[in-house]
Amino acid sequence: MFFDTRPKLSVHVMQTHETFACAQDESLLQGMLRLGRKGIPVGCVNGGCGVCKVHVIEGQCRPLGPISRAHVSATEEAHGFTLACRVAPVTAIQLEVVGKFEKPFRKGFTTSVNP
């Protein structure tokens, strides 16, 4: 049996009032997914889609890789916006999810057009 003994930091999602522990060597998104938590939308998990865009209200993160400027401008990044899949916590974090919590399309939903 494997026990994860890495030191962890607290990550709080403002909209859901959920808090989860995230290791300093994993992305905010990986930490949430590892614990089976919900809150940050999940997309491609490698910085290309922008679905996991968050605004870090309090705390500090370090980059794990490049952030697509198509989804986070340099100005936004300077004001705490980032992609949760591309940063790891350095301190405890409070964040707001920028995107929607629900996917725009629901399985089984169709629209019909009457001529």
N, C-alpha and C positions, 0 to 999 in steps of 0.2 A: 504494500500500500504506500502511495506517495503522499507526503505531507508537504505543502508549500510553506516553507519557513522564511521566504523573502519578506523583508520589512515592507509594510504597506502604509499607504496614506489614504485619508478619507476623501472621497469625491461625492459631492452633494449636487443632485439635479434639482434646481429650484422649482420647476413646474410640477414635478411628481412628488417632491419632498422625500425622495429616496436617497439614501446614502450607501455607497459601496466602497470596499477597500480595493485599492489599486497599487500594485507593485511599482517601484520606481523604474523598472526596466521593461514595463509593458505599456502599451498605449492606453489612454483613457477608455477607448472603445473595447479593447481586449479585456480590460479589467471588468467592465460591465458584463460582457458576454461570458466570461469565465464563471461568473457568479450566477448566471441565468437571470440577470436583472433586465428591466426594460426602462426605456426613457430616451436614450440617444438613438435616433434612427440609424439603421445599418444599411449600407450599400455595398460598394465594391471592396471596402476595407483596405485600400491602398492609395488613397488620396486623389483618385481620378474623378469621382462622381460628385463630391461635395455634399452628399446626403447627410453626413454626420457633423455638419457645421455647428459649432457651439461658440458661445461668448463666455469667456472666463471672467467672472465677476470678481473673484477673490482667489489669490494663490498664484503660483508660478508653475509653468510647464517648460519642458525642454523639447526641442524638435527631434523627431526620430527619422525624418526624411523630408524631402521637399514638399511644399504645399502648392497646389495648383493655383496660379493667379487667376484662372478663370472662375474660381470659386471663392477665394479670399484675396482681396487686394492688399498691397503693402500697407495702405492706410488702415484698413480693417484689422490687419494683423497687429499693427502698432497699438490699436485700441482693444486688444484682447480677443479678437475673433480668430478661430483656427478650426482645423478639422480634427475631431477626436481620435481618428485613426492614425494621425501623424505626430502626436505629442504624448509625452509621459509626464506624470506629476513630479515636481521637485518639492512641493509643499502640499498641504491640504488644499483642495480645490472646491470652489462653488461655481457652478456654471449654469447657464441658460441655454436650452436647445434653440437654435435659430430656425431650423426647419420644422415641418409639421410632424406630429407624432403618428399620424395615420398615413398609410400609403394612399395615393390619389385614386388608385383603381382597386376595387375589391373583386375577389374571385367570384365568378358566377353572376356578376352584375352586367347586364347588357341594356342598351337602349334601342328602342325601335323607332323608326321614322315612318310615319304614315304619309303616303303621297297625297 
